[in-house]
Amino acid sequence: MDHDERLLHASSFGAAAVAYAEHRPDYAQAAVRWALDPAPGMRVLDLGAGTGKLTTTLLALGADVIAVEPDPSMLTELRRTLPAVRALPGRAEAVPLPDASVDAVLAGNAMHWFDMSVAGPEIARVLAPNGILAGLWNVMDDRVEWVARLAEVSGSAAIGPRDTPAGWRAETADAHLPGTGVAARFGSPEQAEFPHGQRRTADSLVATIATRAGVLVMPEQEQRATLGRIRSFLASRPETAHGEFTLPMLTGVLRVKRL
């Protein structure tokens, strides 16, 4: 994905902020605990916080959270749902915090949008010594047969390599690295994954997939066709055709320490 395409995808979520807040999954608590385990404290920046999905999990674990989000609509939704959280406008490439002010920076389904040549030094700047940077990604568990078929039916724009267990590790292994010619600010990466799930109906799963960047930027006719195809598939499967079901997922984590 080139720079302009990445920016288009990254800026697509604001128009779907309310749907994003309603339908996107939270993060497995065990995954967030693992991400934070080596951090020197519990002052945490949720960077690219969206509508606060990861922020909510961090709060449940007792973290002192600051949320930073570039999109005004997403930030408004975050402030509406979590009014007690300090939530600031800002980007990974221009973090509105003082030097060494947090012990960990976490990014939920967001690090792949960062320009790490600029964001890497910024994140390192706001981290305390031995601070932790971690990216978290919720992926659909396509080791389950019907989920694998759902991924095929949906197409790679809706459920791509980063969205499945087979691909997320390779797709995110270098997410912390800057471009050529910029010094790395973080140590060797560690990756781990944790079981997760989300209660869905066929309609709410279609609505969830509709909030993915690859779907949001589709031409309207292609978007309708894609979501219609997914809806028909879910109606045809005994696992998903009637009432609520659990969508099998994992939360994958990439963790690095500030050098």
N, C-alpha and C positions, 0 to 999 in steps of 0.2 A: 504494500500500500504506500503510495507516494505521499509527500508532505501535504499537498492540497486535499487529497482524498481523506487522509487521516483527520485533518481539521474539520472537514465536512461531517464525517462520522461523529467526531467528538462533540460537535456543536449541535447535534440533532436531537438531544434528549429534552431540551427545554420545552419544546412543543408538547411533549408527552409527560410533563412533570407529575401531574396528578395521577395518571395511569401508572407511571413508574412507581410512585409511592405506594399505590394500592396493590400492585401485582408482583413487583420484583421480590425475590426471596431475601431473607436475612442471611446471616453467616453462622456456621456451626461454632458454638462457643468453644469447643475443644480446639478448633483451628485458630481462633483469636488468642486463646491462652498460649498456644504454642508459639505464635508470632511474637507475643510479648514476653515470653519466659526469660530471655537473656537481657532484656532492657534494664537499665539501672534504676528505673522508677516507673511510675504510672501516669506521667504527664504525656498525653498522647495527642498527636495531630492526626485527624482524619482528613486526608488530602484528596480533593476531588470527591467530596462527601456526598454529592448527589442530594437525595431527599432524606438522608440520614439512616439508611439501612444498617451500615456498619457502626455508625455512631450509637445506635440503640443497643447493639450487642456490647460495645465497649462500656457503655454506662452500666449495663447489667453486671459487668465484671469488676466494677468499682473504679474504672479509670477516670482521671480528670481530663476531659476531652475538650479540645478546640476543633471545630469543623471549618474547613475552607473549601469553597465551591465557586467556580467561575460563572456558572449560568444563573442569571437572576431569577428565573422561574423555579429552578431546582432549589435555590437558596431560600426563596420565599416559602416553598413547601416544607423545607427542613425546619425553618423557624416557626412555622405554624404547628408542626407536629411535635417539636422539641423546643419549646420556648425558653427553657432554662439553660440551654446549651449556648455557649459563646460561638456564634456562627458568623464568619467573615467572608466577604467577597475576596477572591484571589485565585491565583493559578500556581501550579507546581513550579512554573518558571519564574514566579515572583511571589514568594510566600510572605504574607504580611505579619511576620513574627520576628522577635529579636533573636540574636545569635544564642545558640545553646539553650533554648527555652523549652525544649521538649525532650523526653527520653525515648520516644518512638514515633515514627511516622508510618501510618498504615494507609493503604489505598485499596478500596474495595472495587473490583472490576474497573479500575481506572488507570493503573500504572502504564498500561500499553498505549495510552493516549499522551503520555508525558514526552516532551522533548528532553531526554535525559542529558544531552550535552549542556543544557541550561539548567534543567531541573535538578540534576545530580548535585552540582555545587550548592544550589539553594537549599536542598534538603539536608545536605551535610552541614551547612551553615547553621540551621536552626536546631540541629541535633546536639545534645550533650555528648561529651566523650563516652565512647562505647555505646552510643545510641543505636537503635535498630530501625531499619527500613524494611517493611514487609508489604508485599502485594498479595491480595486474596482474590481468588476467582471461583465463583460458583459454576460448576460444570454438571451437565446432565450425564447420568451414568449409563452410557450406551453399552455396557456389558450386559444390561437387561435387554432382552430381545425386542420388546415393543418400543423401547426408547431408541434402540439402534435404527429401527424402521422409521420412527418419527424423525430422526436426524436425516435419513435419506429422503423422506418425503418433503421435509422443510427446505432442503437445499443449504449450501454452505453460507449464503448471505444471512440466513436466519440462525443456523446452528453450525458454526465453523469449527476448525481444528482446535481452537483455544477453548471450546465449549464442551469438550468430551475428555474422559480420562486418558485416552490413547494419545491425545495431542497436546494437552495443556502444559505438560512439563517442558516439551521441546519448544513450544510457542512462547513460553514466558521465561525460559532459563536465562536469557540475556537482557531481560526487561530493565534491569538496574544499571546496565552499562551505557556510557555515553558514546557519542559518535567518534569517528576516527580523529585523533589529534587532541583529544581532551582526556586528562588524567582521570582514572577511575577513583571514585571517592569511597568505595565500599569493598569489603572483603569477599571471599568466596561464597557463592550462594548455597543455601540449603533449601530443599523442597520437601514438602510433606502434604498428605491429603487426608481428609477426615470425612466420615460418613455424614450425610445431611439429607434432608428431604423437605418437601413443601406440599402441603395439602392444597389440591387443585380440583376444579371441575374442568370439563372439556372447554367450556367458555372462558374460564379464567386462565387456563393454560394458553389458549389462543391469544388472549389479551396480554399475557406475559411476553410471549414471543413477539407480539406487535410492538413492544417497547425496545427491542434490540436495534442497535444502530443500523445494521445492514438492512433491516426491514423499514425503518423510519425514512431512510434515504431513497427507497425504491420509488420509481414512478407509480402513480396511483393505481393504474390498471394492473401492474405486476404485483403490487402489494396486495390488492384484493384477490388476485389469483392464488398467490402464495398462502395467504391466510385461509382462503376457501379450501385449498387442498389439504391443509393441516386439519381444518375442522372436519372435513369428510373422513380423513384417516382416523381421528379420535372417535368419531361416531361409529366406526366399523370395528373397533377393538373392544373385546369384553372388559379389558382392564380399565377403560376410560369412558365407555359409552354411557354409563349410568351413575350419576351422583358423584360424590367426592372420591378421590384416590390420592395416594402419595406419589409424587414425582420423585423417583430415586435420583439423588444428587450426591456430589462430593464438594467440599470446599478445599481447593488447593491453595497452598501458601508457598511463596518465595520469600525467604528471609536472609538479609545480609546485615553485617555490622559496619558501622561507620569506621573508616580508617583514621 
